[in-house]
């Protein structure tokens, strides 16, 4: 149901159900349908569990501890909105999101066997000056950092994980509990919607056609491509595949970085500049390291903008 309040249109969820539970239900429905249709369940092994814990659960745990400290010292923001039980649906959503997202990503070549790498590299070649510019910027930024001994290749993923830690922690300390819920819900929605978007234009990445600037990415891509090919050949996920499936379109690194930056600009303006700089690096490195085609980047940004739009109508800022 739609309700017009001033200039803002909100989506009213019946019976006061938390939006996290609506997204949770959708995730379970999609994942369950995939299993019923015979798609193989992809479950995490030890290394994948450590990856998930470091990437997703540790930032959330740190944020919850900081939020508890703020409440204990009477420094929490948001007044009556500081109801801890309102965070329970988000805590349920996070593990389900991770499990469903990586299964959606792994299922991509089984659901849609037609890959669009040739078409997407064609758009890159049509925009070759922009690709060349991104490669130039990568080299220009990396050169002085290399001389200082900075592991440039590790920044792409390291800064991305860092954004999860900083975003959740900052919103836990300086924002309301509702603000923290928005960040968690938005990040989960991007993972789930992005997992489905992988099926629209399935692709592996431009590393198939050109040499990237990152040796670390080269090694990871070679390993992931071998596993991808084994999955396509056998229809069964190889060992350790949970956190290793390939998927290029859209760029969820770009989507999350854009989302965190937009939310920071609204609620924690001081955080928007460093997040914006990380976003710029992710845009450069995503192409220069061979992870993404040019069109993957605006697709990821559009997903982030759509997520903010949806949050404004289901879980407005307090």
ChimeraX attribute file (.defattr): number of C-alpha atoms within 10 A of each C-alpha:
attribute: neighborCount
match mode: 1-to-1
recipient: residues
	/A:1	7
	/A:2	10
	/A:3	11
	/A:4	9
	/A:5	8
	/A:6	6
	/A:7	6
	/A:8	11
	/A:9	13
	/A:10	19
	/A:11	16
	/A:12	15
	/A:13	14
	/A:14	8
	/A:15	6
	/A:16	7
	/A:17	11
	/A:18	18
	/A:19	19
	/A:20	27
	/A:21	16
	/A:22	13
	/A:23	20
	/A:24	23
	/A:25	14
	/A:26	13
	/A:27	23
	/A:28	16
	/A:29	12
	/A:30	15
	/A:31	20
	/A:32	14
	/A:33	12
	/A:34	18
	/A:35	12
	/A:36	10
	/A:37	8
	/A:38	8
	/A:39	19
	/A:40	16
	/A:41	20
	/A:42	22
	/A:43	17
	/A:44	18
	/A:45	14
	/A:46	9
	/A:47	12
	/A:48	16
	/A:49	14
	/A:50	13
	/A:51	14
	/A:52	18
	/A:53	14
	/A:54	14
	/A:55	18
	/A:56	19
	/A:57	19
	/A:58	14
	/A:59	20
	/A:60	23
	/A:61	16
	/A:62	16
	/A:63	23
	/A:64	19
	/A:65	14
	/A:66	19
	/A:67	27
	/A:68	17
	/A:69	15
	/A:70	16
	/A:71	15
	/A:72	10
	/A:73	8
	/A:74	9
	/A:75	14
	/A:76	21
	/A:77	20
	/A:78	14
	/A:79	11
	/A:80	7
	/A:81	14
	/A:82	16
	/A:83	11
	/A:84	11
	/A:85	8
	/A:86	15
	/A:87	19
	/A:88	13
	/A:89	19
	/A:90	22
	/A:91	17
	/A:92	13
	/A:93	23
	/A:94	20
	/A:95	16
	/A:96	17
	/A:97	23
	/A:98	19
	/A:99	20
	/A:100	24
	/A:101	24
	/A:102	22
	/A:103	24
	/A:104	28
	/A:105	25
	/A:106	27
	/A:107	27
	/A:108	25
	/A:109	24
	/A:110	15
	/A:111	13
	/A:112	13
	/A:113	13
	/A:114	13
	/A:115	16
	/A:116	17
	/A:117	20
	/A:118	14
	/A:119	12
	/A:120	22
	/A:121	22
	/A:122	13
	/A:123	14
	/A:124	19
	/A:125	13
	/A:126	11
	/A:127	12
	/A:128	14
	/A:129	11
	/A:130	13
	/A:131	18
	/A:132	14
	/A:133	13
	/A:134	20
	/A:135	18
	/A:136	14
	/A:137	15
	/A:138	20
	/A:139	15
	/A:140	11
	/A:141	12
	/A:142	17
	/A:143	12
	/A:144	11
	/A:145	13
	/A:146	13
	/A:147	8
	/A:148	9
	/A:149	8
	/A:150	13
	/A:151	11
	/A:152	17
	/A:153	17
	/A:154	13
	/A:155	16
	/A:156	21
	/A:157	15
	/A:158	12
	/A:159	17
	/A:160	20
	/A:161	17
	/A:162	14
	/A:163	21
	/A:164	24
	/A:165	21
	/A:166	17
	/A:167	23
	/A:168	26
	/A:169	22
	/A:170	18
	/A:171	24
	/A:172	28
	/A:173	22
	/A:174	17
	/A:175	20
	/A:176	21
	/A:177	26
	/A:178	22
	/A:179	23
	/A:180	25
	/A:181	24
	/A:182	26
	/A:183	23
	/A:184	21
	/A:185	26
	/A:186	23
	/A:187	23
	/A:188	27
	/A:189	25
	/A:190	23
	/A:191	22
	/A:192	25
	/A:193	17
	/A:194	23
	/A:195	24
	/A:196	16
	/A:197	21
	/A:198	25
	/A:199	23
	/A:200	14
	/A:201	20
	/A:202	23
	/A:203	25
	/A:204	25
	/A:205	26
	/A:206	24
	/A:207	21
	/A:208	16
	/A:209	11
	/A:210	12
	/A:211	13
	/A:212	20
	/A:213	18
	/A:214	17
	/A:215	13
	/A:216	14
	/A:217	20
	/A:218	17
	/A:219	10
	/A:220	11
	/A:221	22
	/A:222	13
	/A:223	12
	/A:224	18
	/A:225	18
	/A:226	11
	/A:227	20
	/A:228	21
	/A:229	14
	/A:230	14
	/A:231	19
	/A:232	15
	/A:233	10
	/A:234	9
	/A:235	14
	/A:236	16
	/A:237	22
	/A:238	16
	/A:239	12
	/A:240	16
	/A:241	22
	/A:242	23
	/A:243	21
	/A:244	20
	/A:245	23
	/A:246	22
	/A:247	24
	/A:248	24
	/A:249	30
	/A:250	29
	/A:251	26
	/A:252	25
	/A:253	21
	/A:254	27
	/A:255	27
	/A:256	25
	/A:257	27
	/A:258	24
	/A:259	27
	/A:260	25
	/A:261	25
	/A:262	20
	/A:263	20
	/A:264	22
	/A:265	16
	/A:266	12
	/A:267	16
	/A:268	16
	/A:269	12
	/A:270	11
	/A:271	19
	/A:272	18
	/A:273	13
	/A:274	13
	/A:275	24
	/A:276	18
	/A:277	13
	/A:278	22
	/A:279	25
	/A:280	15
	/A:281	20
	/A:282	24
	/A:283	22
	/A:284	22
	/A:285	25
	/A:286	26
	/A:287	25
	/A:288	27
	/A:289	25
	/A:290	23
	/A:291	23
	/A:292	28
	/A:293	26
	/A:294	25
	/A:295	16
	/A:296	24
	/A:297	24
	/A:298	16
	/A:299	18
	/A:300	25
	/A:301	21
	/A:302	17
	/A:303	25
	/A:304	27
	/A:305	15
	/A:306	15
	/A:307	22
	/A:308	21
	/A:309	13
	/A:310	16
	/A:311	20
	/A:312	16
	/A:313	17
	/A:314	18
	/A:315	20
	/A:316	15
	/A:317	15
	/A:318	12
